Amino acid sequence: MANATTKKQLATKYRKLQEILNSCRKVLVAYSGGVDSTFLLKVAVDCLGRQNVLACIGASESLAGSELETAGEIARQIGAEVQIVYPREMSNPNYTANSADRCFYCKLELYQLLNKIAQQGHYDAVLCGTNADDLGDFRPGLRAAKKFDVKNPIAEAGLNKDDIRVLSKDLALATWNKPAQPCLASRMAYGLEITPERLKQIEKAEKFLRSTGLYELRVRHHGNMARIEVPVDKIPELVKNDRRNEIVAFFKKLGFTYVSLDLQGFRSGSANEVL
């Protein structure tokens, strides 16, 4: 934080978040292991105590196995009770059709499931990690949250993504500088049917690229073509003959006919550029 005024504003937002959480008493947190939900879980546990907080992770084909494992470990470090739930969005043709409101149907399934768990466990509220920046973005999942009265305490407190990263670092959370990791389905071109096989292709392709030392990346699925996004300064590393040949061979083994490199570089949400 650059100056005292900014620090003061951030402290005010943080206090507001604590006040909101303290008013809830007993909460269920929709937890993914990302920057926002991890921060929310940590503050909820600090405010309400472990016995009054339940972190629920949705394990489905659209969540990479490594992300599920890491999320569980981080929650345990925080001291939170964790429950893995199994949403069945893949059984909904409105979801697998992969239209622009795909996320609505995914969150609809998840929040319906969490709502039942909250009612059975007598929780006062279901919380999600929506931040203030998300409110101005294309987020169909927010409609699902509203339908099931899922609360957004981070956004309500006015905390944006940068605020959360700063506060997460202060709280010694390992996720403070973690790149955004939306679900695997978000890598698929709209209109291309979502299948477990295609999601697995994306997961394996991204895992392979990370094994070469890349950190921030996306593999966009366009049917028989994979489109790789990495930061612009990393592009030269991928076009070196040995590396390029290695990547092409691996991706073709996964079932892709064509392997492309996006010259615009990595940018979060690029799939929405067609909307």
SETOR-143572 format. One record per residue (C-alpha): x, y, z. Coordinates in steps of 0.25 Angstrom, whole numbers, plus 5000, padded with zeros to 4 digits. Each point is the difference from the previous one (the first is absolute). Example, Ala and Ser with C-alpha at 12.3 -4.5 7.8 and 13.67 -1.06 7.14 Angstrom:
<vexbas>
504949825031 500650144998 
</vexbas>
This chain:
<vexbas>
500050005000 500650134995 499650105011 499350025013 498650044994 500049874992 500449915012 498950075008 498949974989 500549865000 499949995015 498650055000 499549904989 500649895008 499350045013 498750014992 500349854995 500249965014 498750075005 499249934989 500649865004 499850025014 498550034998 499849864993 500549925012 500049864992 500449994986 500249914988 501150054990 500049964986 501549974999 500849984988 501550025005 500150134991 500450135005 498750065004 499349885007 501349965007 500050145006 498650005004 500149865006 501250055009 499350135004 498749925003 500849905009 500750115007 498750085003 499149885003 500949895004 500249864994 498749945006 499250104993 500549994986 499949894989 500850014987 499349924989 500949974987 499249964988 500749884993 499649984986 500749984986 500250154998 500950015012 501449954998 500549895010 501250085004 499150125004 499149915008 501249945008 500750145002 498650065004 499949905011 501450015005 499850165001 498749985008 500649915010 501250105002 498950105003 499449915010 498749994993 499049884999 499949954986 498949934993 500249954985 498650014993 499749944986 499250094991 499449934988 500050124990 500549904989 498649945000 499350134996 500050024985 499950155002 501449995006 500649914990 499550084989 501050105004 499350134997 500450145005 499249975013 500749875003 500550055013 498550035005 499649854998 501349955007 499850105012 498549965001 500449865002 501150035010 499250105008 498749915001 500949895006 500750105010 498650065004 499549865004 501349975008 499850145007 498649975003 500349865006 501250065008 499250125005 501050104993 499650145000 500550034986 500749954988 501250094996 500850014987 501250074997 499550104989 500850135001 499750154996 500749984987 499149894996 498750085001 500450084988 500449874992 499249904992 499749905011 498749924997 500349925013 499650135008 498649974995 500049865006 500650065013 498850105001 499049894998 500549925012 500350125008 501549975001 500750125006 501250084995 500650065012 501350034993 499350084989 499150065011 501250055007 500550074988 501349914999 500549984986 501049904994 501350095004 499450025014 499949865002 501449964995 500650115010 499249955011 500349854997 501450035000 499950075014 499349885005 501149914994 499149924991 500749924989 498950054990 500450155001 500749994986 499349884994 499650034986 498549994997 499649854997 498550004995 499449864997 500549924988 498750024993 500350154999 501149964990 499049944990 499550094988 498550035002 499149904993 501049895001 499449895008 500649985013 500449855003 500949945010 500949964989 500350144995 500150055015 501149895002 500750054987 500150145006 500449955014 501249914994 500450114990 500150115010 500749915010 501049964989 500350154997 500250035015 501049895001 500950074991 500150125009 498850094995 499150055011 498950094994 499349944988 498849954994 499749894990 498750044992 499349884994 499450024986 499649864996 501249944992 500850135003 500750045013 500450155002 501150025010 500050135007 501350045008 500550145004 500650074988 501450005006 499949845001 499649984985 501549994995 500249895010 498949924993 500450024986 501449945002 500149884991 500249895011 499050065009 499050034989 500149854994 499949955014 498750085003 499449964986 500349855002 499350005014 498850084995 499849914988 500149885009 498950065009 499150004987 500250144994 500250014985 500550145001 500850085010 500150155000 500650115008 499250125002 500950124997 499250105008 500549925012 499349965013 498850085004 498949955010 498649994994 500550004986 498849904997 499150115002 500650094989 499049934990 498850055008 
</vexbas>
